[in-house]
Amino acid sequence: MTVFRTPAVLLSIALMGGSAFILPSTGTFLSNAYRDFATVDIATKLGVVSGIVGLCGFPGILMALPFIGRSRREVSRLASETARLAELRHKAETTRQALDTLRALSPASVLQSDGDPAAVMIRAENDLPLALTHFVRLVLDNPPDPAEVLAARAALDVLPDEGRSDAVEKLNFRLRDFEHPAGLQAEAPATGLSVSALNSAAQDAAIKGKYELALRFAERALSEARETGLARTRVGLDAEFQRARALRFLDRNDEALRALEDLLPIEEAVLGPRHKGVLSTRFQIAQTLFFLGRHDEALRALEDLLPIEEAVLGPRHKGVLSTRLQIAQTLRFLGRHDEALSALEELLPVHEAVLGSRHYNVLFTRFQFAQTLGLLGRHDEALGALEDLLPVQEAVQGPRHQNTLSMRAEMANAKYDLGRKGEALSEFRDVFAQQSEVLPPGHPDLNKTADWIAGIESELANGEPD
């Protein structure tokens, strides 16, 4: 029961003050009073201290000292809590204002932006996810105001895109830049921003597997770069690069290789032979040689490129890791399966550490690993690896992405190798139906799946066991 109930207690404390050190019961009372003192509000505390001093004079002052100390600590604590509460209120108001800004600058508004040619093309496609991704990339590429950075950061929260962690980091750095305005880059000419926006849109569309749209973006960017005298600038050269890469994705590899080989000496002259853009073009040339079936040439090009990339970019740069992955894939196609598996086993943990376990390049590395297991005759392990990989792949790139469908075709292949022909045929048919909707007629993946279906149907029709 709390001691401090009525003002009468003050008189009791005063009368017993002189005998507090003589009568144990009085000492106990004061001990209990000091203990209960902690449980009352600050106004009661101050009243008790004033009452003790007023009733007892100097002895009361001595007796009130512990109570005074506790009151001072309480006042200090209350002041600290008040300051903290004010800070929280300020943060809450700042957050409310930021949310209002986000609502006013919804990333989806890029679909209504007539001043951005990329946005106009996206609007024609009525593709909101691409619009959001494009908005984020615009913010990363150009110096917007802080509200746009916040809006892009909000867009990332609803876009499980590849490279998301890189984008978050860059956006956070951009926000910090606004604390130091001198650190912001000068505004680029409007024409340069237009070409840059189209290049970014081409890259976004390619990442999402929309290769025809990526090509249209890149060709529009290249046209604008030529019309505005920017063809031999960084943005103009990037437009050439995006166009060539889109051609490769569309399996127009002869055209892609000619474009890349024309681009490389110009880039080297404008940017320098060790510029990262030049290194990217050399990598694309090697990849295109690979897709043309010129595997020996591709391997030589990649092995020449790798030490330069490691020196310029560092051994853990994602570009270096992509080159190592392509080397492993090329070894596999050259029939050097043990070397390929060893290269993939060394690469995978580094890939995951640098890019994260859900990055599309990490998923492709795991896919290559499973395929190589199958080529080595380890079909049960290959199927298990693919079954573990597929749900992650579907979550990251979507169930209808070209890479996802390729993984499902590989699973069907593994089931066939294990003698489960009926299951394999059903899987191949389902994959073919979806590939027909997302890939252009005559695409190699479509042709390969059709060949599998025809082969298995023939085997089963001839009475071969399932």
Steps between C-alpha positions, in 0.01 A plus 500: 500500500645837395610721791423835328119524528415827683679816609486363854785269420725801471438583866570139596830505320597828662415388855698183461792664322701551818462144618555335162841371600387384845171322445527211254129524419543860390799407282294226340222748433741740326650214300156402380419864428813538284410183315142612433626846403609353166145402409328840520489782246744789501251750649447276807878458533556876508215543749648240736846660489359847563289372789792325671721809478221735608395295808838391627738780410867399487444133613234481230753613241732216601218253492375632162835467320433145363158613387649810332753286311232273372286797396789650301555173316129486426500854359801414281332184375181689417698763308671226299169327427347832393785564257471146362125541456556825310750322273252218433229753417737672258583169330133412478426833331794454261376151414148629442634767265710241316195278457303793363783564256504136394127507435540812287801356313382143448752317278207391284470862388785428258228352277350848467836675435482635145843660532678163520498301173570178687199565721284561193601160360441330834158661519420358155583157642290572812774331703489631858781276640730618223397858570591463867836344414566772244419768758752349745770489234434859395551610859826304517630639170407866544507759782134534608372665814479307832128434461563303180770298675249414773243407240749272324588342833130430554476346152780258585297376794239364260740387227690176573737585215846371429770727636260637760763515775734699272219743421411544868862576583531752216176671593610527862826659386302736279293608800819571692621708204221747564665588830799619294359681195848568363541126453211477253581474131405785274183459298565327168352645180138400447591301188758298694244423767253386236748253344607385845138437598442291189818301563385431856159391379664264249706345778196463726296336224783256423530401866129422500534285188315749274761494227296644211410796720865534607603516134243771426623708795863459391431590137305808607791601728749449218288707262477787751874482571580531129252785447640700791871445434547264793586186302865498611432597862457256788119498472514452123742209529281349770206514259705299247587252774137460613389441140765233441417325825127497418582345161691225677212435738276464195742239360600732218859420585662576163355852508598538865859394436540744208359783712728421793811464286422836337443658841814374676772709321287815532452440873872434546582829324241706690508337845838325514577126477460436874169684546231280651273567202768362268540194724123443487508511119786249489300271728195530274714411197624188677145404599375551147780280364383238749140519382618471140660169594854637467594370843879487458507865391266593785721329758814675371324837509376440856838380627665809348238726660496354853842623628433852368161510671650375826768771486258781412186399692630272776460121531159518670335744258177368349642546149794276587264242646292505180814433297594208725148362462520525120837324504346211697206482259735500200709220654181299537411544132853399403441170681739585784233421760725430799679832453166676462362347821813596695480857367133525602566356846769766556283779360167434675592599861673818378201582280260459793720704735529792255156507338274319747333163463203635297693691232420374151869434421526284814188311392651448155823372659296246696320405179831443322619289792190278478538465123863398537407236758261356242771495231722306740222240537404607852132530407347460848722780635422715197124460545523571874703818436244618242204427728665709773575780257168531313285663775768764562535564128122540462486741793784717367447509123146369468354168380490608132852642471716336234754383759224347716362307204851381410538364854170315472612351167820386667296336776304314232830396345621364836176302543550353152856398587363328809257300282189700597399569138129562561572766760767652276262520203227669707752755632644571155150559358414747774832681454449518123153652541638778722812555288271547197336792679819683607759418230495596130431223242810304410684580824762230578338417836168435325665282237692303763188433708303399188777253408482346849123461477519337155777264612325380816166460319675287238665283764173441685314433173756233413430326825815599683448473879400807699 
